[in-house]
Amino acid sequence: MLKIWGRKNSSNVRKAIWAAEEVGVAYETIDAGGAFGLVNEQEYRALNPNGLVPMIEDDGLVLWESNAIVRYLAARYAAGSLYPEDPAERARGDKWMDWTTSAFAPVFRDVFWGTLRTPAAERNEALIDTALTRCGQLLEMPERALAGQPYLSGKRLAMGDIPLGSFIYAWFEMPIERPDLPALAAWYARLQERPAYCKAVMTALT
């Protein structure tokens, strides 16, 4: 059975669990990272030298890095749907996976950690405000894409939607002021209609 190591309040772990739910493969989760520890133990580091989550083991394959995990699960268990067969179609969604990790996630981290994981008296409000403004600017890019298609991947949901979709839950549900991005909001509403998304992503924000 597929094993997924991680903590369910991690956006990167949510990616892996959401992908597993979407493809319909049976899996078990193993709490790791944060308060659960485990990631610095020798046995874990032997499998994952990064010492981060998520990590999966599937039929003898050990894999880490969340986007790689999403691509693998989509390709193995949902080729032709979550993993588009057409290279051009796949690439159009694939770019949003890398964009989310390289451009959006580092900035959003300052908003998330500053707002939810830092005591009020210790918050750097200037840093949070700067990151919040920048996140709004960055999200204008998927806003423009979603104004012309229902999903980042195109006409249907595919792996390209999973990384940003895993972060966007917190973006819309945190107590922050957000710019009006109607196409992005409509996309988020469509994601919430998916049982896999609700189960894997919409867990407690902590």
Disulfide bonds with the S-S distance in Angstrom:
none
